[in-house]
Amino acid sequence: MQEMAKGIFTPERILRLVAELKAYRRELAAAGDKTAILWATSAIYYIEREEEPGMNSFLVNLCA
């Protein structure tokens, strides 16, 4: 899974995923779901500056 994460999550793909998570977070804010906003924000912070996707457990688990 680590090798798969390295192949799938290129810097461009990570940027796209972060943008999608930010859009999702805005939808959650509009719905007033504070718990889900926290989880989305945590995911954003955990991956947005990732340089080694194969070592990021969130991205590896997405591959699984």
DSSP file (Angstrom, degrees, kcal/mol; ACC not computed):
  #  RESIDUE AA STRUCTURE BP1 BP2  ACC     N-H-->O    O-->H-N    N-H-->O    O-->H-N    TCO  KAPPA ALPHA  PHI   PSI    X-CA   Y-CA   Z-CA
    1    1 A M     >        0   0    0      0, 0.0     4,-2.6     0, 0.0     5,-0.2   0.000 360.0 360.0 360.0 -32.3    0.0    0.0    0.0
    2    2 A Q  H  >  +     0   0    0      2,-0.2     4,-2.0     1,-0.2     5,-0.1   0.927 360.0  46.4 -64.0 -43.0    2.9    2.3    0.7
    3    3 A E  H  > S+     0   0    0      1,-0.2     4,-1.8     2,-0.2    -1,-0.2   0.893 112.0  51.7 -64.9 -38.9    4.2    1.9   -2.9
    4    4 A M  H  > S+     0   0    0      1,-0.2     4,-2.6     2,-0.2     5,-0.3   0.914 107.9  51.8 -63.5 -42.9    0.7    2.4   -4.2
    5    5 A A  H  X S+     0   0    0     -4,-2.6     4,-2.6     1,-0.2    -1,-0.2   0.893 107.9  52.5 -61.1 -40.1    0.3    5.7   -2.2
    6    6 A K  H  < S+     0   0    0     -4,-2.0    -1,-0.2     1,-0.2    -2,-0.2   0.883 113.7  43.7 -63.4 -37.2    3.6    7.0   -3.6
    7    7 A G  H  < S+     0   0    0     -4,-1.8     3,-0.2    -5,-0.1    -2,-0.2   0.859 120.5  38.5 -76.3 -36.1    2.3    6.3   -7.2
    8    8 A I  H  < S+     0   0    0     -4,-2.6     2,-1.7     1,-0.2    -2,-0.2   0.922 106.6  62.3 -81.6 -46.2   -1.2    7.6   -6.7
    9    9 A F     <  +     0   0    0     -4,-2.6    -1,-0.2    -5,-0.3    45,-0.1  -0.517  66.2 166.9 -92.8  74.8   -0.6   10.7   -4.6
   10   10 A T     >  -     0   0    0     -2,-1.7     4,-2.5    -3,-0.2     5,-0.2  -0.315  55.4 -98.0 -71.0 165.3    1.6   12.9   -6.7
   11   11 A P  H  > S+     0   0    0      0, 0.0     4,-2.1     0, 0.0     5,-0.1   0.891 127.6  50.2 -54.9 -38.9    2.0   16.5   -5.5
   12   12 A E  H  > S+     0   0    0      2,-0.2     4,-2.0     1,-0.2     5,-0.1   0.903 110.2  49.2 -65.9 -40.9   -0.7   17.5   -8.0
   13   13 A R  H  > S+     0   0    0      2,-0.2     4,-2.5     1,-0.2    -1,-0.2   0.877 109.7  51.8 -67.1 -37.7   -3.1   14.9   -6.8
   14   14 A I  H  X S+     0   0    0     -4,-2.5     4,-2.7     2,-0.2    -1,-0.2   0.918 108.4  51.5 -64.6 -42.6   -2.6   15.9   -3.2
   15   15 A L  H  X S+     0   0    0     -4,-2.1     4,-2.3    -5,-0.2    -2,-0.2   0.908 111.2  48.1 -59.6 -41.2   -3.3   19.5   -4.1
   16   16 A R  H  X S+     0   0    0     -4,-2.0     4,-2.3     2,-0.2    -2,-0.2   0.906 111.2  49.9 -66.2 -41.9   -6.6   18.4   -5.8
   17   17 A L  H  X S+     0   0    0     -4,-2.5     4,-2.4     2,-0.2    -2,-0.2   0.910 110.6  49.9 -63.3 -42.5   -7.5   16.2   -2.8
   18   18 A V  H  X S+     0   0    0     -4,-2.7     4,-2.4     2,-0.2    -2,-0.2   0.918 110.3  50.4 -62.5 -43.2   -6.9   19.2   -0.4
   19   19 A A  H  X S+     0   0    0     -4,-2.3     4,-2.0     1,-0.2    -2,-0.2   0.902 111.4  48.7 -61.5 -40.9   -9.0   21.4   -2.6
   20   20 A E  H  X S+     0   0    0     -4,-2.3     4,-2.3     2,-0.2    -1,-0.2   0.887 111.0  50.1 -66.7 -38.7  -11.8   18.9   -2.6
   21   21 A L  H  X S+     0   0    0     -4,-2.4     4,-2.5     2,-0.2    -2,-0.2   0.881 109.3  51.5 -66.3 -37.6  -11.6   18.5    1.2
   22   22 A K  H  X S+     0   0    0     -4,-2.4     4,-1.8     2,-0.2    -2,-0.2   0.899 110.5  48.3 -66.0 -39.5  -11.8   22.3    1.6
   23   23 A A  H  X S+     0   0    0     -4,-2.0     4,-1.8     2,-0.2    -2,-0.2   0.914 112.0  49.6 -64.9 -42.3  -14.9   22.4   -0.6
   24   24 A Y  H  X S+     0   0    0     -4,-2.3     4,-2.2     1,-0.2    -2,-0.2   0.894 107.8  54.2 -62.2 -40.8  -16.4   19.6    1.5
   25   25 A R  H  X S+     0   0    0     -4,-2.5     4,-2.4     1,-0.2    -1,-0.2   0.876 105.4  53.4 -62.4 -38.1  -15.5   21.4    4.7
   26   26 A R  H  X S+     0   0    0     -4,-1.8     4,-2.2     2,-0.2    -1,-0.2   0.902 108.5  50.0 -63.1 -39.9  -17.4   24.5    3.4
   27   27 A E  H  X S+     0   0    0     -4,-1.8     4,-1.5     2,-0.2    -2,-0.2   0.906 110.5  49.8 -63.3 -41.4  -20.5   22.3    2.8
   28   28 A L  H  X>S+     0   0    0     -4,-2.2     5,-2.2     1,-0.2     4,-0.8   0.892 109.0  52.1 -64.2 -39.8  -20.2   20.9    6.3
   29   29 A A  H ><5S+     0   0    0     -4,-2.4     3,-0.6     1,-0.2    -1,-0.2   0.906 107.6  51.7 -63.2 -41.4  -19.9   24.5    7.7
   30   30 A A  H 3<5S+     0   0    0     -4,-2.2    -1,-0.2     1,-0.2    -2,-0.2   0.835 112.0  47.1 -63.3 -31.7  -23.1   25.5    5.8
   31   31 A A  H 3<5S-     0   0    0     -4,-1.5    -1,-0.2    -5,-0.2    -2,-0.2   0.579 112.4-122.8 -85.5 -10.8  -24.8   22.4    7.4
   32   32 A G  T <<5 +     0   0    0     -4,-0.8     2,-1.4    -3,-0.6    -3,-0.2   0.713  57.1 151.5  78.9  20.8  -23.5   23.3   10.8
   33   33 A D     >< +     0   0    0     -5,-2.2     4,-1.9     1,-0.2    -1,-0.2  -0.653  14.3 173.4 -89.0  86.5  -21.7   19.9   11.3
   34   34 A K  H  > S+     0   0    0     -2,-1.4     4,-1.9     1,-0.2    -1,-0.2   0.842  73.7  53.5 -66.7 -35.8  -18.9   21.0   13.7
   35   35 A T  H  > S+     0   0    0      1,-0.2     4,-1.8     2,-0.2    -1,-0.2   0.941 111.0  45.6 -65.2 -46.3  -17.6   17.5   14.4
   36   36 A A  H  > S+     0   0    0      1,-0.2     4,-2.6     2,-0.2     5,-0.2   0.850 108.6  57.6 -66.6 -33.4  -17.2   16.7   10.7
   37   37 A I  H  X S+     0   0    0     -4,-1.9     4,-2.6     1,-0.2    -1,-0.2   0.921 105.8  50.7 -60.1 -43.4  -15.6   20.1   10.1
   38   38 A L  H  X S+     0   0    0     -4,-1.9     4,-2.3     1,-0.2    -2,-0.2   0.913 111.1  47.5 -61.1 -43.7  -13.0   19.2   12.6
   39   39 A W  H  X S+     0   0    0     -4,-1.8     4,-2.2     2,-0.2    -2,-0.2   0.909 112.6  48.5 -65.7 -42.0  -12.3   15.8   11.0
   40   40 A A  H  X S+     0   0    0     -4,-2.6     4,-2.3     2,-0.2    -2,-0.2   0.913 111.8  49.8 -64.3 -41.9  -12.0   17.4    7.5
   41   41 A T  H  X S+     0   0    0     -4,-2.6     4,-2.6     1,-0.2     5,-0.2   0.903 109.1  52.3 -63.2 -41.4   -9.7   20.1    8.8
   42   42 A S  H  X S+     0   0    0     -4,-2.3     4,-2.0     1,-0.2    -1,-0.2   0.917 109.4  49.2 -60.9 -43.5   -7.5   17.5   10.4
   43   43 A A  H  X S+     0   0    0     -4,-2.2     4,-1.4     2,-0.2     5,-0.2   0.913 110.4  51.4 -62.1 -42.9   -7.3   15.5    7.2
   44   44 A I  H >X S+     0   0    0     -4,-2.3     4,-2.5     1,-0.2     3,-0.6   0.952 112.2  45.0 -59.1 -51.0   -6.3   18.7    5.3
   45   45 A Y  H 3< S+     0   0    0     -4,-2.6     4,-0.4     1,-0.2    -1,-0.2   0.842 111.0  55.1 -63.0 -33.1   -3.5   19.6    7.7
   46   46 A Y  H 3< S+     0   0    0     -4,-2.0    -1,-0.2    -5,-0.2    -2,-0.2   0.775 123.0  22.0 -72.7 -26.5   -2.3   16.0    7.7
   47   47 A I  H X< S+     0   0    0     -4,-1.4     3,-1.9    -3,-0.6    -2,-0.2   0.638  94.7  89.3-116.5 -15.9   -1.8   15.8    4.0
   48   48 A E  T 3< S+     0   0    0     -4,-2.5    -3,-0.1     1,-0.3    -2,-0.1   0.748 101.7  31.0 -66.2 -22.9   -1.5   19.3    2.5
   49   49 A R  T 3  S+     0   0    0     -4,-0.4    -1,-0.3   -35,-0.0     2,-0.2   0.034  86.0 146.8-117.0  26.6    2.3   19.5    2.8
   50   50 A E    <   +     0   0    0     -3,-1.9   -36,-0.1     1,-0.2    -3,-0.1  -0.448  19.8 171.2 -70.7 128.7    3.1   15.8    2.4
   51   51 A E  S    S+     0   0    0     -2,-0.2    -1,-0.2     1,-0.2    -4,-0.0   0.566  76.7  44.4-108.3 -16.5    6.3   15.1    0.6
   52   52 A E    >   +     0   0    0      1,-0.1     3,-2.3     2,-0.0     4,-0.4  -0.689  61.4 175.5-129.6  78.7    6.4   11.3    1.3
   53   53 A P  G >  S+     0   0    0      0, 0.0     3,-1.2     0, 0.0     7,-0.2   0.795  78.2  64.0 -56.6 -30.2    2.9    9.9    0.6
   54   54 A G  G 3  S+     0   0    0      1,-0.3   -49,-0.1   -49,-0.1   -50,-0.1   0.673 104.6  46.8 -67.9 -15.9    4.0    6.4    1.2
   55   55 A M  G <  S+     0   0    0     -3,-2.3     2,-0.7   -53,-0.1    -1,-0.3   0.414  88.8  97.9-103.0  -1.5    4.8    7.3    4.8
   56   56 A N    <>  -     0   0    0     -3,-1.2     4,-2.6    -4,-0.4     5,-0.2  -0.799  60.5-157.5 -93.8 112.5    1.5    9.0    5.4
   57   57 A S  H  > S+     0   0    0     -2,-0.7     4,-2.3     1,-0.2     5,-0.2   0.821  90.6  56.1 -62.5 -31.8   -0.9    6.6    7.1
   58   58 A F  H  > S+     0   0    0      2,-0.2     4,-1.8     1,-0.2    -1,-0.2   0.955 112.2  41.3 -63.4 -49.5   -4.0    8.6    6.0
   59   59 A L  H  > S+     0   0    0      2,-0.2     4,-1.5     1,-0.2    -2,-0.2   0.874 113.9  52.6 -68.8 -36.6   -3.0    8.3    2.3
   60   60 A V  H  X S+     0   0    0     -4,-2.6     4,-1.4     1,-0.2    -1,-0.2   0.918 109.6  49.7 -63.2 -42.3   -1.9    4.7    2.7
   61   61 A N  H  < S+     0   0    0     -4,-2.3    -2,-0.2     1,-0.2    -1,-0.2   0.838 104.4  58.2 -67.7 -32.6   -5.3    3.9    4.2
   62   62 A L  H  < S+     0   0    0     -4,-1.8    -1,-0.2     1,-0.2    -2,-0.2   0.884 106.2  50.5 -61.2 -36.2   -7.1    5.6    1.4
   63   63 A C  H  <        0   0    0     -4,-1.5    -2,-0.2     1,-0.3    -1,-0.2   0.848 360.0 360.0 -68.9 -33.8   -5.3    3.2   -1.0
   64   64 A A     <        0   0    0     -4,-1.4    -1,-0.3    -5,-0.1    -2,-0.2   0.508 360.0 360.0 -69.1 360.0   -6.4    0.2    1.1
